[in-house]
Amino acid sequence: PDCDAMRKEFGLGADDFVVAAAGQLIPRKGHQYLLQAVAELHPRYPQLRLVIFGEGYLNNQLRAQAASLQQGDVVQFAGFREDLDNFLACFDLFAHPALAVGLGVSALKASAAGLPVLVCEAGGMVEAVAHEQTGLLVAPEDSDALARAIARFVDDPDLCQRFGAAGRQRMQVEFSIDAMAEKHVELYEAVLTG
């Protein structure tokens, strides 16, 4: 992907540490906690930026929250993007603070793009992210825990690289079409043989 063009499009500097989040703007996606975490961190990390992709009825409420936290220059609401997968690899970290989630497809896609992933321990996220290997799992509804985890990534570029590479490799091994097909066959056989 042309990351220079992408960063220019979103008005991001070369040295900015950019966190991406993607999902419907609805309460169970937990964006309010992510906004709080970024606001907490920003005085210490002026290079921190957050780009939120998605639409939903909390749009105005979340924008108002960002404004009241004086994060207007830090947080961008980028709406829904069909082409997000094309430039996901250009971000530094993918955060998915959902309080309840099924499989966590967006986190899997971020791993496949080589991004470290920060998620809450909820639903399918526990399978989607290997804690301390491909990303970090934190308690849901805990902006302090999110802030501590983001700070770890900003402070340690090697950690980002390592988790990102491990995530990409894990996706190729465990979530490839072949691996998924094999797991389904095993599941069906187990069900049929009781």
Protein Blocks (a to p, Z undefined) as FASTA:
>chain_A
ZZklmmmmnopafklccdddeddddfklommmmmmmmmmmmmmmmmbccddedddjklmm
mmmmmmmnopmmmpccebjafklmmmmmmpmbdcdfbfbdcklmmmmmmmmnopacdddd
ehjllmmpcghklmccddehilklmmmmmmmmmmmmmlmmmmmmmmmmmmmmmmgmklmm
mmmmmmmmmmmnZZ
